[in-house]
């Protein structure tokens, strides 16, 4: 089912938005300062081409450790990203979602565009993993939180 969803997604707008992410990555690479954002654009662009079966998750939630992109510098990186490139990628995903919501069959694809619009607004500190890995990380975090509550 994921394969069929990814093929339909690619045809119904995923290819265009994936290329949009890659264009943003090229623009970021040209600036030299934007190379870290550019690398992320190519990773998220691949995610935008074939999103079914994958998920964007916060790295801190995945690893239970903070890093450069998940702290205050990550927040600053997201603000800079939003100002220079993020808003138009989010707008592209939003327009694609609205166009797909008009048709009944396009609603699941429109929902996926809305998820990608959220990623476009603040991609710093996120990583792309399979849905199973994301679910396992969330379950592990929930079990750790419950264990901490029981200790008190």
C-alpha positions as CSV (number, residue, x, y, z in Angstrom):
1,X,0.0,0.0,0.0
2,X,2.9,2.4,0.8
3,X,4.3,1.8,-2.7
4,X,1.0,2.6,-4.4
5,X,0.6,5.7,-2.2
6,X,4.1,6.9,-3.0
7,X,3.6,6.4,-6.7
8,X,0.3,8.3,-6.7
9,X,1.8,10.9,-4.4
10,X,4.7,11.5,-6.8
11,X,2.4,11.9,-9.7
12,X,-0.1,14.2,-7.8
13,X,2.3,16.9,-6.7
14,X,5.1,15.2,-4.8
15,X,7.5,15.5,-7.7
16,X,6.9,19.3,-8.0
17,X,7.3,19.9,-4.2
18,X,10.3,17.6,-4.0
19,X,11.9,19.7,-6.8
20,X,11.0,22.8,-4.8
21,X,12.9,21.5,-1.8
22,X,15.9,20.7,-4.0
23,X,15.7,24.2,-5.5
24,X,15.7,25.6,-2.0
25,X,18.7,23.4,-1.2
26,X,20.6,24.8,-4.2
27,X,19.9,28.3,-3.2
28,X,21.1,27.6,0.3
29,X,24.3,26.0,-1.0
30,X,25.0,29.0,-3.2
31,X,25.1,31.2,-0.1
32,X,27.8,29.1,1.6
33,X,26.4,30.0,5.0
34,X,23.3,28.1,4.2
35,X,25.0,24.7,3.5
36,X,23.6,23.0,6.6
37,X,20.1,24.1,5.5
38,X,20.8,23.0,2.0
39,X,21.8,19.5,3.1
40,X,18.5,19.2,5.0
41,X,16.6,20.4,2.0
42,X,17.9,17.5,-0.1
43,X,16.9,15.0,2.6
44,X,13.5,16.5,3.1
45,X,13.1,16.8,-0.7
46,X,13.6,13.0,-0.9
47,X,11.0,12.7,1.9
48,X,8.7,15.0,-0.1
49,X,9.1,12.7,-3.2
50,X,8.1,9.6,-1.3
51,X,6.6,10.4,2.2
52,X,4.4,7.3,2.8
53,X,6.0,5.0,5.4
54,X,8.3,7.7,6.7
55,X,7.9,10.4,9.3
56,X,9.7,13.6,10.3
57,X,10.5,13.4,14.1
58,X,12.5,15.7,16.4
59,X,16.0,14.4,16.9
60,X,15.8,15.0,20.6
61,X,12.7,12.8,20.8
62,X,14.4,10.1,18.8
63,X,17.7,10.1,20.7
64,X,16.7,11.5,24.0
65,X,19.7,13.9,23.8
66,X,19.9,17.5,22.8
67,X,22.2,18.7,20.1
68,X,23.1,21.8,18.2
69,X,19.9,21.8,16.2
70,X,17.5,21.0,19.0
71,X,18.5,23.9,21.4
72,X,18.4,27.6,21.2
73,X,20.7,27.7,18.1
74,X,18.2,25.3,16.4
75,X,15.4,27.8,17.2
76,X,17.4,30.6,15.7
77,X,18.1,28.4,12.7
78,X,14.4,27.8,12.3
79,X,13.7,31.5,12.4
80,X,16.3,32.3,9.7
81,X,15.0,29.3,7.7
82,X,11.4,30.6,7.9
83,X,12.4,34.2,6.8
84,X,14.5,33.2,3.8
85,X,13.1,29.9,2.4
86,X,10.6,28.2,4.7
87,X,7.5,30.3,4.1
88,X,7.4,29.7,0.3
89,X,7.9,26.0,0.7
90,X,5.1,25.9,3.3
91,X,2.9,28.0,1.0
92,X,3.5,25.6,-1.9
93,X,2.5,22.6,0.3
94,X,-0.6,24.5,1.6
95,X,-1.7,25.4,-2.0
96,X,-1.2,21.8,-3.0
97,X,-3.2,20.5,0.0
98,X,-6.1,22.9,-0.8
99,X,-6.1,21.7,-4.4
100,X,-6.2,18.1,-3.3
101,X,-8.9,18.6,-0.7
102,X,-11.3,19.7,-3.4
103,X,-11.4,16.1,-4.6
104,X,-12.5,13.3,-2.3
105,X,-9.7,10.9,-3.4
106,X,-7.1,13.6,-2.8
107,X,-7.8,14.1,0.9
108,X,-5.1,11.7,2.3
109,X,-2.6,13.4,0.0
110,X,-3.7,16.8,1.1
111,X,-3.2,15.8,4.7
112,X,0.4,14.7,3.8
113,X,1.0,18.1,2.2
114,X,-0.1,19.8,5.5
115,X,2.4,17.6,7.4
116,X,5.1,18.6,5.0
117,X,4.1,22.3,5.4
118,X,4.7,21.9,9.1
119,X,8.2,20.5,8.4
120,X,8.8,23.4,5.9
121,X,8.1,25.9,8.7
122,X,10.7,24.5,11.1
123,X,12.9,21.7,9.7
124,X,16.0,22.4,12.0
125,X,16.3,19.7,14.6
126,X,14.2,17.1,12.7
127,X,15.2,13.9,11.0
128,X,13.4,11.5,8.7
129,X,12.9,7.9,9.9
130,X,10.5,5.1,9.1
131,X,7.1,5.2,10.9
132,X,8.1,2.1,12.9
133,X,11.2,3.7,14.3
134,X,9.3,6.9,15.2
135,X,6.6,4.8,17.0
136,X,9.3,2.8,18.8
137,X,11.0,6.1,20.0
138,X,7.7,7.5,21.2
139,X,6.9,4.3,23.0
140,X,10.4,4.2,24.6
141,X,10.0,7.9,25.7
142,X,6.5,7.1,27.2
143,X,7.8,4.1,29.1
144,X,10.7,6.2,30.5
145,X,8.3,8.9,31.6
146,X,6.0,6.4,33.3
147,X,9.1,4.8,35.1
148,X,10.1,8.3,36.3
149,X,6.6,8.9,37.6
150,X,6.5,5.6,39.5
151,X,9.9,6.4,41.2
152,X,8.5,9.6,42.8
